[in-house]
Amino acid sequence: MALPLDVLEKSLNQKVSLLLKDGRFIDGKLTGYDEYMNMVLDDVEETKDENKRRVGKIILRGNNVVSISLL
């Protein structure tokens, strides 16, 4: 079984897709994280209910994330 922080370490500088608790999807390049799974993402695109918008760089609190997928 893969530990979450190990998955984040392998995902650094790669495109990831995150599902958030409120149903939004966040796609972007993972550029950093900490031990609480707070993440920094670049070139972010947010999708909710078929609506997409470009966001740029974000800092995301780890407790909002339901799942992480590599793209």
Beta strands, then each sheet from edge to edge (+ up, - down):
strand 1: 15-20
strand 2: 25-33
strand 3: 39-48
strand 4: 51-60
strand 5: 65-70
sheet 1: 4+ 3- 2+ 1- 5+
end
